[in-house]
Amino acid sequence: EEAEVREAFRQLRGVKRRQEVVGEAGGVMIVDDFAHHPTAVRETIRACRERFPDRRLVAVFEPRSNSSRRNVFQDRYAQSFDGAHGVMIPEPPMMEKIPPHERFSSSRLVKDLRVRGLEASYFKSTDLLLQALISTVRPGDLVLIMSNGDFQDLPRRLLKALSREAA
């Protein structure tokens, strides 16, 4: 019985999309996480810095959830990215479903992060963000991708692109 329990723990794969290492290519590690609330974003960045202290951390955040696409957390997000060496944020998807006066602003968040001394960039689309990532990451980096959705398969697309470049 104890042997069965030990074997079960040995085979335990962990929780998907919670600091899930997607892969590494060209010395760049890609981590996928479900974080989307300001507290979860902050704690995930903190945990990744502790887990990978020697890596430069590039935080990529997609405001996709119903609450993160609204301005209710606009100010709190500005305090959530401390600890990241760089931050990249696209335009949130499906904004037409949110009344204009309630909408979250990625470009405002980037401005707020810059005021706090962080290197931050805003992108009109995930494709533009991907191209910027490919051209700016360097060996030793950790790219932490956070979204409660599939983020247009960004983690795997980035891994594939970096693998092609490394070959």
C-alpha positions in Angstrom: 0.0 0.0 0.0 2.8 2.5 0.9 4.6 1.5 -2.3 1.5 2.3 -4.3 1.2 5.7 -2.7 4.9 6.5 -3.4 4.5 5.5 -7.0 1.4 7.7 -7.3 3.3 10.7 -6.0 6.2 9.9 -8.3 3.9 10.0 -11.3 2.0 13.1 -10.2 2.4 15.7 -12.9 1.2 18.8 -11.0 -1.4 21.3 -11.9 -1.5 22.3 -15.6 -1.0 26.0 -16.3 0.4 26.9 -12.9 4.0 27.8 -13.5 4.0 25.1 -16.2 7.4 24.9 -18.0 6.4 24.7 -21.6 10.0 24.3 -22.8 13.3 25.9 -23.5 14.8 27.0 -26.8 17.9 29.0 -27.4 18.5 29.3 -23.7 15.1 30.9 -23.2 12.7 29.2 -20.8 8.9 29.6 -21.4 6.5 29.2 -18.5 2.7 29.3 -18.8 0.4 30.3 -16.0 -3.3 30.8 -15.5 -2.8 34.0 -13.4 -5.2 36.8 -14.3 -6.1 38.5 -11.0 -3.7 41.2 -9.8 -2.8 39.2 -6.7 -2.2 36.0 -8.7 0.0 38.0 -11.2 2.1 39.4 -8.4 2.5 36.1 -6.5 3.3 34.2 -9.7 6.0 36.7 -10.6 7.4 36.4 -7.1 7.4 32.6 -7.1 9.1 32.5 -10.5 11.8 34.9 -9.3 12.4 32.6 -6.3 12.3 29.4 -8.4 14.6 30.8 -11.2 16.6 33.6 -9.4 19.3 33.8 -12.1 17.0 34.4 -15.0 15.8 37.7 -16.4 12.0 37.6 -16.1 9.9 38.9 -19.0 6.2 39.0 -17.9 3.7 38.7 -20.7 0.1 39.3 -19.6 -3.2 38.9 -21.5 -6.1 40.7 -19.7 -8.7 38.2 -20.9 -11.0 37.4 -18.0 -14.3 39.2 -17.6 -12.9 41.1 -14.6 -9.4 41.8 -16.0 -11.0 43.4 -19.2 -12.7 45.9 -16.9 -11.1 48.8 -15.2 -12.0 47.6 -11.7 -8.4 46.4 -11.2 -6.7 48.9 -13.4 -4.7 50.5 -10.6 -4.0 47.3 -8.8 -2.4 45.7 -11.9 0.2 48.6 -11.9 1.6 47.2 -8.6 1.4 43.5 -9.7 4.4 43.4 -12.0 7.2 44.5 -9.5 9.9 41.9 -9.8 9.7 41.5 -13.6 12.5 42.9 -15.7 10.2 43.6 -18.5 6.5 43.5 -19.2 4.6 43.0 -22.5 0.8 43.5 -22.7 -1.5 43.2 -25.8 -4.8 44.8 -26.4 -7.4 42.7 -24.5 -9.6 40.5 -26.6 -13.4 41.0 -26.9 -13.4 44.6 -25.7 -16.5 45.4 -27.7 -18.5 43.4 -25.1 -17.5 45.8 -22.3 -19.1 49.3 -22.0 -16.5 51.9 -22.9 -16.6 53.6 -19.4 -15.8 50.2 -17.8 -12.9 49.1 -20.1 -9.5 48.2 -18.9 -6.7 50.0 -20.7 -3.5 48.1 -21.6 -1.8 51.2 -22.8 -2.6 53.0 -19.5 -1.2 50.1 -17.6 2.0 50.2 -19.6 2.3 54.0 -18.8 1.7 53.3 -15.1 4.4 50.5 -15.1 6.9 52.9 -16.8 6.2 55.5 -14.1 7.1 52.8 -11.5 10.4 52.3 -13.4 9.5 49.1 -15.2 10.4 48.4 -18.8 6.9 47.9 -20.3 5.5 47.6 -23.8 2.0 47.6 -25.3 1.0 45.8 -28.5 -2.1 46.1 -30.7 -2.1 42.3 -31.2 -0.7 39.1 -29.9 1.1 38.6 -33.3 3.0 41.9 -32.9 3.8 40.9 -29.3 5.2 37.5 -30.5 7.4 39.2 -33.0 8.8 41.6 -30.4 9.4 38.7 -28.0 11.3 36.8 -30.6 13.6 39.7 -31.4 14.2 40.8 -27.7 14.6 37.7 -25.6 18.1 36.4 -25.0 19.7 33.3 -23.6 19.0 33.0 -19.8 15.6 34.7 -20.0 12.5 33.4 -18.5 9.3 34.3 -20.4 6.4 34.1 -18.0 3.1 34.0 -20.0 0.0 34.7 -18.0 -3.6 34.4 -19.2 -6.8 32.6 -18.2 -7.3 31.7 -21.8 -5.2 30.1 -24.6 -3.6 33.5 -25.5 -3.7 32.4 -29.2 -1.4 29.5 -28.3 1.4 32.1 -27.6 3.6 29.8 -25.3 3.9 27.1 -28.0 4.2 29.5 -30.9 7.1 31.3 -29.1 8.8 28.0 -28.3 8.4 26.9 -31.9 9.8 30.2 -33.3 12.8 30.1 -30.8 13.5 26.5 -31.7 13.7 27.4 -35.4 16.1 30.2 -34.6 18.3 28.0 -32.4 18.5 25.3 -35.1 
